[in-house]
Structures are given as structure tokens and as C-alpha cells.
Amino acid sequence: MKRVFSLIVVPVAAFTLAACGGGDDDSGHSMSGHSMPAHSMGASSAPSASGHNAQDVMFAQMMIPHHRQALTMAKQAAAKASSPEVKKLAGQIEQAQQPEIEKMTGWLKTWGESVSSGDMGMNHGSGMMSEQDMKKLGTLSGKPFDKAFLQMMIQHHQGAVTMAKAEQASGSSADAKALASSIVTSQSAEIETMRRLLTSM
């Protein structure tokens, strides 16, 4: 690995719940090498009396910190990015993901589940950036920031798509599965936009 932003492969076994991978042939890449915690891979697909199952709970508990990190990155772009398109994309990410955090938080409270799932934490979600990655991004500005932001956010989105596909395959809650479908569609489109922006740099 020559740069902190180079992509390495996340073990496919980390996503045994997923019906398929992140979509593209490089959707398994990970800058930080983080994967789902081992105990999460055994989430039951059996629905509870309230219409949700363990997969739905895991999806929300994992996606909330995942979205929060994306928001941190997006907010940096407002001040540090030089490309108007990068700033626009970051704004779109912020506008989409903050309401989704609030929605998933509401589900977990309704289900009587903790919003935070202990050892899952910020560094266990698929595609999550390490503390070192985030510190490095914070030191950049202008075109170097634009390039690093796009590389990191592509990986981040790929992880979200993988988790969302796992929810589509094994979840029980209609609302959670609908959100997962929306994430797959919207973030896959944003990945293509970011790839296009990278090729023009």
C-alpha cells in the first residue's frame, strides 16, 4: 500500500448475511480493513412479535454510526473542498443521511433496542474509515482534499450498499427494508458520480 487512501479487500466472509456483494467488482474494497463483528453475522432472520428481527436491529445499529461518519466527512467538504461538484455532492449526502439517522434512531427506540450496540462502534461498520484516515483527511484542503474525499466516500458508500443488501435479504421490518432499498439505489448512483469526478482530476 503506497498511500493511506489505497483500497484493500475486505474479506468476503465478513458479510455472510448479504445476498450478494456491494454490486460492482470492486465493492469489497476497504481502506481500513474493518469488517462486521463476528457476533453480528449470526443475526436471526426470524421476525419478532413487533414485526422486526435481529437483522433489522443490526442494520440500524450499524448504519447509524456509519452515516454519522459520512456526515463528518461531508461537513469538512463545505470548508475544505475546491470542486463545486464535490461540495454539492457533500451537501446532498448531508441532507439525505441526517434524516435517515433520525428515522433509524426512532425505530430502535420503538423496538426497545439500544441506539448504540456496544462493541460495534464507529470502527466496525463496513467501509468505515479508521481514526488515522479521518485525521489525514482533516489535514488536507483544495484538490488533495477533493481526491481523498472521493476515494474515501466511494469506499464508505460501498460498505453501506453491502449492509443494505444484507438487510434486503434477511430483514423483516418493511420500513427498514424500504430504507435499505433506497440506500442501495441512491448511494450506488453517488458512487458512479464520484468515480466520474475522480477520473476528471
C-alpha positions as CSV (number, residue, x, y, z in Angstrom):
1,M,0.0,0.0,0.0
2,K,1.6,3.3,-1.1
3,R,-1.0,5.7,0.2
4,V,-3.4,5.7,3.2
5,F,-6.2,6.0,0.7
6,S,-5.3,2.8,-1.3
7,L,-8.0,0.2,-1.2
8,I,-7.6,-3.3,0.2
9,V,-10.0,-6.1,0.0
10,V,-12.5,-6.7,2.8
11,P,-12.9,-10.5,3.5
12,V,-16.0,-11.7,1.8
13,A,-16.8,-13.8,4.9
14,A,-17.5,-10.6,6.8
15,F,-20.8,-10.3,5.0
16,T,-22.3,-13.8,5.2
17,L,-25.7,-12.2,5.6
18,A,-25.6,-10.4,2.3
19,A,-27.3,-12.0,-0.6
20,C,-24.6,-10.5,-2.8
21,G,-21.7,-8.0,-2.5
22,G,-21.7,-4.3,-3.0
23,G,-22.7,-4.6,-6.6
24,D,-19.5,-3.7,-8.5
25,D,-16.5,-5.9,-8.8
26,D,-14.6,-3.6,-6.5
27,S,-17.3,-3.1,-4.0
28,G,-15.5,-5.2,-1.4
29,H,-12.6,-2.8,-1.1
30,S,-11.7,-1.3,2.2
31,M,-9.2,1.4,3.1
32,S,-9.2,0.5,6.8
33,G,-9.8,-3.3,6.7
34,H,-12.7,-3.0,9.2
35,S,-15.4,-5.6,9.0
36,M,-18.6,-6.6,10.8
37,P,-18.1,-8.0,14.3
38,A,-18.2,-11.8,14.4
39,H,-21.3,-12.0,16.6
40,S,-23.3,-9.9,14.2
41,M,-23.0,-12.4,11.4
42,G,-25.4,-14.8,13.3
43,A,-28.3,-12.4,13.4
44,S,-31.5,-14.3,13.3
45,S,-33.9,-13.7,10.4
46,A,-36.9,-14.8,12.5
47,P,-39.4,-11.9,13.0
48,S,-40.4,-10.8,16.5
49,A,-43.9,-10.1,17.6
50,S,-43.4,-6.5,16.7
51,G,-42.6,-7.2,13.0
52,H,-38.8,-6.8,13.1
53,N,-35.9,-9.3,13.6
54,A,-32.3,-9.2,14.7
55,Q,-31.1,-8.3,11.2
56,D,-33.3,-5.2,11.3
57,V,-31.8,-4.2,14.7
58,M,-28.2,-4.8,13.5
59,F,-28.9,-2.9,10.3
60,A,-30.0,0.2,12.2
61,Q,-27.3,0.0,14.9
62,M,-24.6,-0.4,12.3
63,M,-25.9,2.2,9.8
64,I,-26.3,5.0,12.3
65,P,-22.6,5.3,13.2
66,H,-21.8,4.7,9.5
67,H,-24.0,7.6,8.5
68,R,-22.5,9.8,11.3
69,Q,-19.0,9.3,9.9
70,A,-20.2,10.2,6.4
71,L,-21.7,13.4,7.8
72,T,-18.4,14.3,9.5
73,M,-16.7,13.9,6.1
74,A,-19.4,15.8,4.3
75,K,-19.2,18.8,6.6
76,Q,-15.5,19.0,6.1
77,A,-16.0,19.3,2.4
78,A,-18.0,22.5,2.8
79,A,-14.9,24.3,4.0
80,K,-12.1,22.3,2.5
81,A,-13.1,21.2,-0.9
82,S,-12.2,23.2,-4.0
83,S,-14.5,21.5,-6.5
84,P,-18.1,22.8,-6.7
85,E,-19.3,19.4,-7.6
86,V,-17.6,17.8,-4.6
87,K,-19.2,20.4,-2.4
88,K,-22.6,19.8,-4.0
89,L,-22.3,16.1,-3.5
90,A,-21.3,16.5,0.1
91,G,-24.4,18.7,0.7
92,Q,-26.6,16.0,-0.8
93,I,-25.1,13.4,1.4
94,E,-25.7,15.5,4.5
95,Q,-29.3,16.3,3.5
96,A,-30.1,12.6,2.9
97,Q,-28.3,10.9,5.7
98,Q,-29.2,13.1,8.7
99,P,-33.0,12.3,8.3
100,E,-32.1,8.6,7.9
101,I,-30.2,8.7,11.2
102,E,-33.2,10.2,12.9
103,K,-35.5,7.6,11.3
104,M,-33.4,4.6,12.4
105,T,-32.9,6.0,15.9
106,G,-36.7,6.2,16.2
107,W,-37.1,2.5,15.1
108,L,-34.6,1.3,17.7
109,K,-36.3,3.2,20.5
110,T,-39.7,1.8,19.4
111,W,-38.2,-1.7,19.3
112,G,-36.8,-1.2,22.8
113,E,-33.2,-1.5,21.5
114,S,-30.1,0.5,22.3
115,V,-29.1,3.0,19.6
116,S,-25.5,2.0,20.2
117,S,-24.6,-1.6,20.2
118,G,-21.5,-1.6,22.3
119,D,-18.6,-3.2,20.6
120,M,-19.9,-2.5,17.1
121,G,-18.8,1.1,17.5
122,M,-17.5,3.5,14.9
123,N,-14.7,1.2,13.6
124,H,-16.7,-1.9,12.9
125,G,-19.1,-0.8,10.1
126,S,-18.3,-1.9,6.6
127,G,-16.4,0.7,4.7
128,M,-15.7,2.8,7.9
129,M,-12.7,5.0,7.9
130,S,-10.1,4.5,10.6
131,E,-9.1,7.3,13.0
132,Q,-5.9,7.7,11.1
133,D,-7.9,8.0,7.8
134,M,-10.1,10.7,9.3
135,K,-7.1,12.6,10.8
136,K,-5.4,12.5,7.4
137,L,-8.4,13.9,5.6
138,G,-8.6,16.7,8.2
139,T,-5.1,17.9,7.2
140,L,-6.0,18.3,3.5
141,S,-7.6,21.1,1.6
142,G,-8.2,22.1,-2.1
143,K,-7.7,19.5,-4.8
144,P,-5.8,17.0,-2.5
145,F,-8.9,17.0,-0.2
146,D,-11.3,16.6,-3.2
147,K,-9.4,13.4,-4.3
148,A,-9.1,11.9,-0.9
149,F,-12.7,12.7,0.0
150,L,-14.0,11.0,-3.2
151,Q,-11.8,7.9,-2.6
152,M,-12.9,7.6,1.0
153,M,-16.5,8.2,0.3
154,I,-16.6,5.7,-2.5
155,Q,-15.4,3.0,-0.1
156,H,-17.8,4.3,2.6
157,H,-20.8,4.1,0.2
158,Q,-19.8,0.6,-1.0
159,G,-19.9,-0.5,2.6
160,A,-23.3,1.0,3.1
161,V,-24.6,-0.7,0.0
162,T,-23.3,-4.1,1.2
163,M,-25.0,-3.7,4.6
164,A,-28.2,-2.5,2.9
165,K,-28.2,-5.6,0.6
166,A,-27.9,-7.8,3.7
167,E,-30.9,-6.1,5.2
168,Q,-32.9,-6.6,1.9
169,A,-32.0,-10.3,2.0
170,S,-32.6,-11.1,5.7
171,G,-34.6,-8.2,7.3
172,S,-38.2,-8.5,8.4
173,S,-39.2,-4.8,9.0
174,A,-40.9,-3.4,5.9
175,D,-39.7,0.1,6.8
176,A,-36.1,-1.0,7.3
177,K,-36.1,-2.9,4.1
178,A,-37.5,0.1,2.2
179,L,-34.8,2.3,3.6
180,A,-32.2,-0.3,2.6
181,S,-33.6,-0.3,-0.9
182,S,-33.3,3.5,-1.0
183,I,-29.7,3.4,0.2
184,V,-28.7,0.8,-2.4
185,T,-30.3,3.0,-5.2
186,S,-29.1,6.4,-4.1
187,Q,-25.6,5.5,-2.9
188,S,-24.9,3.3,-5.9
189,A,-25.7,6.4,-8.1
190,E,-23.5,8.6,-6.0
191,I,-20.6,6.1,-6.3
192,E,-20.8,6.4,-10.1
193,T,-20.8,10.2,-9.8
194,M,-17.8,10.1,-7.6
195,R,-15.9,7.8,-9.9
196,R,-16.6,10.2,-12.8
197,L,-15.3,13.1,-10.7
198,L,-12.2,11.2,-9.9
199,T,-11.4,10.4,-13.5
200,S,-11.6,14.1,-14.3
201,M,-9.0,15.1,-11.7
